Structures are given as C-alpha cells and as structure tokens.
C-alpha cells in the first residue's frame, strides 16, 4: 500500500538516547529540560524571537487566539481544516468567511475590506499546502483597520519568504507538529509570536491558567507538550532538511509527469518562497475522469489519496445553514476538485511514477 502520508522517524537508538535522561530525572512533563532545549532549537531553526510549545496544533491555535485578546468578528478562510474555524468559535468569536483566490487557494486579500465591520478585530488566514498567503497585502489592510493577524501555518513549517521565516509574519503563527506533518513531535503544536508582552500569558493559559503555585490568573487549559514529544522534536529537527529534500524528489516526479496534462492543474510555485513539500495537491478540472473517480481508482490499487480540504468548512453540518455557499463559490469549487496525492519522505520517485501511471492510464 502507498498511504497518503507516513511519519518520518529518527533512528530508534537516536530517540532512545534522547529520552534516556528522563529515566534518571523522572521529569516527564511541565516544561522540563528537554522541553526548554527544544524551544531554543526551534527558535533558531524557524528564525523567530519567541515560541511556545503545545500538546497539539488545535489547542495551540485556540490559545494563540485567546491570548491575543481579540473580540467580536474574525475574518477567516473557508478553505482550511475545520480546526481553524473551530478555534475561533470556541473562543466565543464569530467567523466571517472570506473566499479564496483561484491561483494558490489562499485567502483572497482583495475581498477582505468588503467584509470589515466595526466588530471586526482580526484576520485568521491559512497557508494552504505550504503555499503562503499574500502576507504583505494582508498586513497593509490589517494596519489600516487596526486588526490582529494570526496565521494557521500548519502546512508551512520551516518555510521562508525571501529568506524570512514564515513565523515572523502576522502577530502570531501556529505550526502543527502532528505525526502526519513534514516535521513532527508525535503530537504537538507550536506558536511563534513577535510581541512577548502581548502574549505574556501564553504559558500560563497553557497550564490551566496558573500564575503561581496557588494563584490562577486566567481561565486556562491543559495544553503542555510533554518531554517525550519534545525529544522526538529534537531528533527530527536534526534531519528535517534531508527529509524535505527527499519529499522534493517525489514531488518533482509528480510535476514532471502531470504538467501539461489536459484537465489537470498544478499550483505554481510562488516567487521567493522556500517550500517544505508538505502536500502535493492536484486539481482535476475537465480531466477525462473526475476527482471522485481518480480517488476510487487509486484506492483499488492500494494507493491512498485525500480530498483535502473537503468540504469547504463553511458548509460543515455543525454550523447549520449559517454560511450560504454562494458567498464563497471559489472555495466550494476547489473543494470539489482538489486531490492531495501520497507524499512523504520515504516515497520514492518510482512509487510516485506508479501513482501517476494509474491517474494517466
């Protein structure tokens, strides 16, 4: 079987050496030495001034939003994982969905201003498949209207724009380090942020809201990354560039095989962006087989692809009929046509060829 993704892993002995100190210290959680070491290494790798570590990416986004102090309405994208909008709603905020652009499927900054009201306090946008939002244009709008900007960078770990780490854009950025991601800590999340004073409560909120041994200053949650996860992060960070290079080989083979095929569209690389090859999205638009037929055909050959993102999150059942599809037609259009192909570091170019053979056969 060729799965849609497969976790990268360090050598078994390397991980054993990383966790060995815990058998002496018995310090397994609550920001131990390994946690602190991992924080420092992450700041260096991401090129950001501040990071906070979390048990998972979703709670990282929830806490980033909570700590930022935003209120009222938040403009966000419907073409994302449901986690993004859930994090907004679970903070008592109202999501306002802005449609996406047709080029790289990120939030359409040209539609933002029309959605701003006196209740708007923030923009929460997603870097989709590692294709980054148009950050400069978004920041100009945010500055003009006094809005906070938070990025869901779950797909963009380690990426840069003209040499600047992606975690430096906006007021904060959330990276998922789930086992399925380019870089993982088994389960986990990271928030990078510029203004340490603004986000000073982030560690307190992550730890039930405790501000001292006997004082609870915030309504918090339990979102701490444990030492085993931090140790996996330290190990995987040593190999991240090699893992990305291997992913690039498989992605390059897909591009060689699928470029120029009538009815198949690939998203073009963005100038100045260094990619992590997190996903390989293919848009089936007028191809002789539609997306659902390709998905089924691959499955018959034990090749697992994924409809990602599907459905457009503004049509999720849990939101009822609050968000009419006609307000975000581009998101719905691509949600019905995008298929992400198998992609992981161990996927060989030959296996990528096999996937393409089925699609093109």
N, C-alpha and C positions, 0 to 999 in steps of 0.2 A: 504493500500500500504506500502511496505517496500522500501524506497528510497535508493539510493546508499550511500547517506550521509545525515546528519541532524545536523544543527548547535547546539552546546552546548550553553546554555544561563544561566546567573545567575538569581537569583530570581528577579522579577520585582521591588520590593521595594529596593533591594540592588542597582540596577542600578539607580533608581530614586535618592537615597541618594548620589550616586557618581556624578551625574550631577547637583545636586541642587546648588552648588556654582556658576555655570555658570549663573544662573538667577540673581545673585547679581553682578557678575563681568562683565557680557556681553562679556567675553573673550572666543570666540568660536574656534579660530584657532591661527596661528602664535606662536606656542610654548608657550602656557600658563602654568599655574601652574600644571594642570593635566598632560599635556604632559611631563613636566620635572619630575614629580613624577613617571610616568610610565617608563621613561628612566632609572631611578635609580633602580626601582624594576626589570626591565628586565636584567640589568647588573648583579644583584645579582643572579637571577634565572638561567640565561644562563652561569654564571661564566666567563664572558668576560670583558675585560677592557674598551671597547668602543662600543656604539651602536648609530645608527641614525634611526629615525622613518620616515616612508613614507606613502603616500596615498594608495599605493598598491605595491605588490611584484614585478611586472614587472618594474615599474619605479625605484624601489629600485635597481634592477639588472642593469638597464641602467646607473644609476648614479654611482653605485659602479665601473662599467667598465670605465666610463668617468673619474672619479676622480683618478683612478689608473694610468692613463697616458699610458696605453698600446697602441701599434700601430701594424699595419700590420696583421699578421695571428694569429688566436686564435684556438687552438685545443680544440674541444668540443665533446660532445656525441650526437648521433642521437636518443638515447632512452631517451627522456625527453619531457617536454611540449614545444610547439613551442615558448613560451615566451623566453626560454633560447637563442636560436639561433637568434630570432628577436632582442634581446637586443644587441647582438654582431654586427649584421648588421647595426642596427640603429645608432651605434657609428662609422660607416664608416670602420669597420673591416671585415676581411674575415674569415668566419668559415671554419675550416678543420675538417671533421668528422672522429673521431676515433671509431672503432667498440667497442662493449661491450663484457664482459666475459659471459660465459654461466652459471656461478654459482649464482651470485647475481645481474646480469644485469647492473652493474655499468661499467663505462668506463674501458677498458682493458689497464692497465698500461704497459703491455708487448708489446703493439702496438704503444705506444706514440713516442718513439725515432725515429722510421722509418718515422714519419710524420714531424719531426722538420726540419725546413729550416732556412736560415739566416733571414727570415722575421717573424719567429715565436716569439711572445712576451709573450704569456700567455696560460694557460690551464684553461678552464672553465668546471668544471665537476659537475655532479648531483648526490646527494644521493637519490637513487631510492626507493620509497615506504618506506623510513626510513632505508633501507639497505645502509650502508655508503661506500663510495669509499675507496680504499686501500690507505689511506692518507699518510702513511709513504713512500711507494714506489713512489707515485706521487711527494712528496716533494723532495725526493732524485734526481729525474730526473729534477725537476724544479731548484733545487740548482745547479746541474751540468751545466745546459744550461742558467742560469740566467733568468728564466721565472717567471712571476707572476702567482699565483694560486688563483682563485676565485671559491667558491663552491655555486651552487644552492642548498640550504638546505631547500627548500620549504616544503619538506616532513619530515624534521628531527628536528623540534622544540623541544628543551629540551633534546635531546639525548646526551649521553656521550660515550666516548671510554675509558675504564679503568678509569672511574671517571673524565675524562677531557671533558668539554663541547665542543660539535661539532663545535661551533662558533669560537674556538681557532685555528682551522686548516686552512691552507692556509693564504693568505694575507687578505682575506675578505670572508664573507659568507652571503648569502641572505636568510632570512626566510620570507615566505609568511604568512600573518595573515588574509587571506581571510576567509569569513564566513564558507567555507567548510572544513577548516583545523582543526587539533586537537586543536589548540589554535587560537582564532581569535579576531580581533578588529573590527568586522563587515566587513570592507575592510581595507587592510593595508599591510605594509611590514616593515622589519627590516633588517638593515645591521650591522653586527658586524665586527670589524677590530682591528688589533693589533697595527699598527703604526699610531698614531694620527696625526703625522706630514705629513705623506704621504697622508692621507685622510682629511687634514685640510679644504679643500674646499667643503666637502660633504654637510654641512648645507647651504653654500652659493648657491651652484648649485641647491639644492632642493628649494630654494626661489628665482627663476628667475635669479640667478647669482649676487644678491645684496651683496656687501661687506660693505655697509654703507647706510645711508638714501638716499644719492644722487649719490652713486657710484656703478657701475655694472662691476665687475671684471671678470665675467665668462659668457659664453653662457649657461644659466641655464634653468630650467624647473619649473613648479609648482607641487610639489610633497609632500606637507606638510600633515602630519596626523593631523586631527582636534581633538578638545577636547572631542567630543562625542565618537570617536573611541578610544582615549586613555583611557577614563573612562571605556569603555567596556573591554579593555585590563586589567586594574587594577582589575576589578571584576573577569574576567575569570582566571586571574593568581592565585587568591586565591583558585580556585577549580581545577586547572589543574591536580594535582596528582590523585585526586578522579576520574576525567574524564578519565584519561589514564587507571586507574585500571578497570573501567567499560568496556572500549574498549577491554582491555586484556581478560576479561571474555568471550566476544563474539568471539574474535579471537581464544582463546583456544578451544572453542567448535568447530569451523570450523576445527581446526587442528586435534582434536580427531576424527571427522567424515570423513575427507578427506585423512588422512595419509594412505599410503599403497594401495590406490585405483589404479588399473592398468590404465595407461594413464593419470593420474592426478599427476602433480608435484607441490610441495610446495617449496618455497625458505627457506633454513635452516637458523636459527638464526646465527649471527656472534659472535664469542667469544669476550667477553669483552664489548659488546655494550648493553646499556640500551635502549630499544625501546619505542616509543610512540604509536605504533599500529595505525599509520596513515591510512594504507591501508591493504587490505588482497588480494594480487594477487594470482591467481591460473593459472597454465599453463596447458592447455589441449593439450596434445601431444600424440596422439594414443588412446585417450579415444573413447568409442563407439559413442559418439556424439562430434562433433567438437565445437569450441568456438562459432561460429555463431548460431548453433542450441541451445546451452545452453542459450545464451543470449536471444533468442526468446522465449524459453520455460519459462524462469524466467519471462519475460515480460508478458506472457499470464496469470501468476499468480500474477500480480501487484508487482513483485519483480524486482527492477531496478539495474542491474549491469552495468559495464562500460568497454569498450575496451580502456585500458589506459596503455601504450601510443599507439595510433594508429592514423594515420600511422606513421612509422618511419619518423622523421621530415625532414630528408634529401630528402625525396620524396614529400614534400609539393609542391602543384601546383605553389605557388608563387616563388619558386626557379627554376622553369623551369626544365631543364634536366641537371643542373649543377653538380649533385652529383649522379653518377651511383650506383644503388642498389648493384651491385656486389662488391663494395668496403666495404660495411658494411652488410654482409649477416646475421650475428648473430642478429643484431638489427631488421632487417626485419623479420627474422624467429620468434622471440618472439613477435614482434608487431602483428603478425597474430595469436598468440596463447594465449596471456595473457588476463585474465578477472579479474577485481577487483570486489569483492563481496561487498554487503552492509556492511558498518561498521561505527558505530558512538556510542557515549557513551550510548544512550538510547536503543540501540539494545540489546534485551535480548538473553540469550543463547537459549531460546525456539524459538525465531524468527530465530536465526542462524540455529537451527535444521530444521526449515521449509524450509529455503533456500537449505540446504543440501539434504533434502528429495526430492526436485524437481530435483536437479542435479543427485542424485544417483538412482532416481526412474526408 
